[in-house]
Amino acid sequence: MCFNLMQWPGSYCDTRQSCCYPETGKPDEDFGIHGLWPNYNDGTYPSSCDRSNSFDESKISDLLSRLEKDWPTLACPSGDGIKFWGHEWSKHGTCSESLLDQYSYFQKALDLKAKANLLQALQTAGIRPADGKYHSLESIKEAIEQALGVTTIFIDCNVDTRGNHQIYQVYLCVDTSASNFIECPVLPHGRPCGNKIEFPSFSSDSNHDEL
């Protein structure tokens, strides 16, 4: 199985570390892809499985506009995403190359993001960015699980500059072909969430650096 990681940009940026928008401009206020990570059912995972199979931008040229939109980099200094995508392919994608070539790996991740539509799932349940409310972990999980038709997802939280827990990443489990969401045979060891969780806005420019 694979972990399909979705990251909330508002939480990535709302930390002491801050963030930098990519060279293509500020991403949409929506979940972005962090990665598609092959995992074993015992919780361990392979890594950097084929160093001879290097990332080749030309192989995914017709996916670049979708990657810029749905798989943006927020690391500093600002970049065009190539380094980020190359890292994800080299460390994780090469471990799925028996089933997914480089093009399929990125295409599947993009398709899963669209299929999950996490922001819509949360908004349908009344959980909206910067709504001024705290939410329980159970309500967030229930909203996503109900939309996806599964009962096991993992929410990873981080802490903002004021010490509040906030939605950071969502781990979704998918089958080895990266086509369908499945029940997680094992959950990751992520950062725990408190009893009160924020869903911060990504509409303000106050928490990013110009680098």
TISE-678867 format. One record per residue (C-alpha): x, y, z; residue in three letters; residue number from 1. Coordinates in steps of 0.5 Angstrom, whole numbers, plus 2048, in hexadecimal, padded with zeros to 3 digits. Layout:
BEGIN
     X     Y     Z   res     n
     X     Y     Z   ALA   NUM
...
//
This chain:
BEGIN
     X     Y     Z   res     n
   800   800   800   MET     1
   802   807   800   CYS     2
   801   80D   804   PHE     3
   7FE   813   800   ASN     4
   800   819   804   LEU     5
   7FC   820   803   MET     6
   7FF   826   806   GLN     7
   7FB   82D   809   TRP     8
   7FF   833   806   PRO     9
   7FC   837   80C   GLY    10
   7FF   833   811   SER    11
   806   832   80E   TYR    12
   807   839   80D   CYS    13
   804   83B   814   ASP    14
   80A   839   818   THR    15
   810   83C   81B   ARG    16
   814   839   815   GLN    17
   80F   83D   810   SER    18
   80F   83B   808   CYS    19
   811   83E   802   CYS    20
   80C   83E   7FC   TYR    21
   80E   83A   7F5   PRO    22
   811   83E   7F0   GLU    23
   80A   83D   7EC   THR    24
   806   841   7F1   GLY    25
   802   840   7F7   LYS    26
   7FF   839   7F7   PRO    27
   7F7   839   7F8   ASP    28
   7F4   838   7FF   GLU    29
   7F3   831   7FE   ASP    30
   7F7   82A   800   PHE    31
   7FD   829   7FC   GLY    32
   801   822   7FB   ILE    33
   807   821   800   HIS    34
   808   81A   7FD   GLY    35
   806   813   7FB   LEU    36
   80A   80E   7FF   TRP    37
   80A   806   7FE   PRO    38
   80A   803   805   ASN    39
   80A   7FC   808   TYR    40
   804   7F9   80C   ASN    41
   808   7F9   812   ASP    42
   809   800   812   GLY    43
   810   800   80F   THR    44
   812   803   808   TYR    45
   817   803   803   PRO    46
   81B   809   801   SER    47
   81F   80B   7FB   SER    48
   81E   804   7F7   CYS    49
   822   806   7F1   ASP    50
   827   80B   7F0   ARG    51
   828   80A   7E9   SER    52
   821   80C   7E8   ASN    53
   822   813   7E8   SER    54
   81C   818   7E8   PHE    55
   81B   81B   7E1   ASP    56
   817   821   7E0   GLU    57
   816   820   7D9   SER    58
   812   819   7DA   LYS    59
   80D   81D   7DE   ILE    60
   80D   824   7DA   SER    61
   805   824   7D8   ASP    62
   804   823   7E0   LEU    63
   808   829   7E2   LEU    64
   802   82E   7E2   SER    65
   7FE   829   7E7   ARG    66
   804   828   7EB   LEU    67
   805   82F   7EC   GLU    68
   7FE   830   7EE   LYS    69
   7FD   82A   7F2   ASP    70
   804   828   7F5   TRP    71
   807   82E   7F6   PRO    72
   80E   830   7FA   THR    73
   80D   834   800   LEU    74
   814   833   802   ALA    75
   819   839   803   CYS    76
   81C   83C   7FF   PRO    77
   817   83C   7F9   SER    78
   818   837   7F4   GLY    79
   814   834   7EE   ASP    80
   812   82D   7F1   GLY    81
   817   829   7ED   ILE    82
   81C   828   7F3   LYS    83
   816   826   7F7   PHE    84
   813   821   7F2   TRP    85
   81A   81E   7F0   GLY    86
   81B   81D   7F8   HIS    87
   814   819   7F8   GLU    88
   815   815   7F2   TRP    89
   81C   813   7F4   SER    90
   81A   811   7FB   LYS    91
   813   80F   7FA   HIS    92
   811   80E   7F3   GLY    93
   817   809   7F1   THR    94
   814   804   7F6   CYS    95
   80E   804   7F2   SER    96
   811   803   7EB   GLU    97
   80F   7FC   7EA   SER    98
   808   7FF   7EA   LEU    99
   809   806   7E8   LEU   100
   80E   809   7E4   ASP   101
   810   810   7E5   GLN   102
   80A   813   7E1   TYR   103
   805   80F   7E4   SER   104
   807   810   7EB   TYR   105
   806   818   7EB   PHE   106
   800   817   7E7   GLN   107
   7FD   812   7EC   LYS   108
   7FE   817   7F2   ALA   109
   7FB   81D   7EE   LEU   110
   7F5   818   7ED   ASP   111
   7F4   816   7F4   LEU   112
   7F5   81D   7F6   LYS   113
   7EF   81F   7F2   ALA   114
   7EB   819   7F4   LYS   115
   7EC   81A   7FB   ALA   116
   7EA   822   7FB   ASN   117
   7EB   822   802   LEU   118
   7EA   82A   803   LEU   119
   7E3   828   800   GLN   120
   7E2   823   805   ALA   121
   7E3   827   80B   LEU   122
   7DF   82D   808   GLN   123
   7D9   828   807   THR   124
   7DA   827   80E   ALA   125
   7DA   82E   811   GLY   126
   7E2   82E   812   ILE   127
   7E5   834   80E   ARG   128
   7EB   838   80E   PRO   129
   7EC   83D   813   ALA   130
   7E5   83C   815   ASP   131
   7E7   83F   81C   GLY   132
   7E5   838   81F   LYS   133
   7E9   832   822   TYR   134
   7E7   82B   820   HIS   135
   7E8   824   823   SER   136
   7EC   81F   820   LEU   137
   7E6   81A   81F   GLU   138
   7E2   81F   81B   SER   139
   7E8   821   816   ILE   140
   7E9   819   815   LYS   141
   7E2   818   815   GLU   142
   7E1   81D   80F   ALA   143
   7E6   81A   80B   ILE   144
   7E5   813   80C   GLU   145
   7DD   814   80B   GLN   146
   7DF   817   804   ALA   147
   7E4   812   802   LEU   148
   7E0   80C   804   GLY   149
   7E6   809   809   VAL   150
   7E7   809   811   THR   151
   7EE   80A   812   THR   152
   7F2   810   810   ILE   153
   7F7   814   814   PHE   154
   7F7   81B   816   ILE   155
   7FE   81E   817   ASP   156
   7FE   825   81B   CYS   157
   804   82A   81C   ASN   158
   804   830   820   VAL   159
   803   837   81E   ASP   160
   807   83D   821   THR   161
   802   83E   827   ARG   162
   802   837   829   GLY   163
   7FC   834   826   ASN   164
   7FB   82E   822   HIS   165
   7F9   82E   81B   GLN   166
   7F7   829   815   ILE   167
   7FE   828   812   TYR   168
   7FE   822   80E   GLN   169
   7F9   81C   80C   VAL   170
   7FB   815   80B   TYR   171
   7F7   811   806   LEU   172
   7F8   80A   805   CYS   173
   7F8   808   7FD   VAL   174
   7F9   801   7FA   ASP   175
   7FF   7FF   7F7   THR   176
   7FD   801   7F0   SER   177
   7FB   808   7F3   ALA   178
   7F4   808   7F0   SER   179
   7F0   807   7F6   ASN   180
   7EF   809   7FE   PHE   181
   7EF   803   802   ILE   182
   7EF   802   80A   GLU   183
   7F6   803   80D   CYS   184
   7F9   7FD   80F   PRO   185
   7FE   801   813   VAL   186
   7FE   808   815   LEU   187
   804   80D   815   PRO   188
   808   810   81B   HIS   189
   806   817   81A   GLY   190
   806   81D   81F   ARG   191
   800   81C   823   PRO   192
   7FA   821   823   CYS   193
   7F7   824   82A   GLY   194
   7F0   825   82B   ASN   195
   7EF   82B   828   LYS   196
   7F1   82C   821   ILE   197
   7F1   832   81C   GLU   198
   7F0   832   815   PHE   199
   7F4   839   813   PRO   200
   7F3   83D   80D   SER   201
   7F8   83D   807   PHE   202
   7F5   844   805   SER   203
   7FA   849   809   SER   204
   801   84A   807   ASP   205
   803   84C   80E   SER   206
   807   845   80F   ASN   207
   80B   844   809   HIS   208
   812   847   807   ASP   209
   814   84A   801   GLU   210
   81A   846   7FF   LEU   211
//
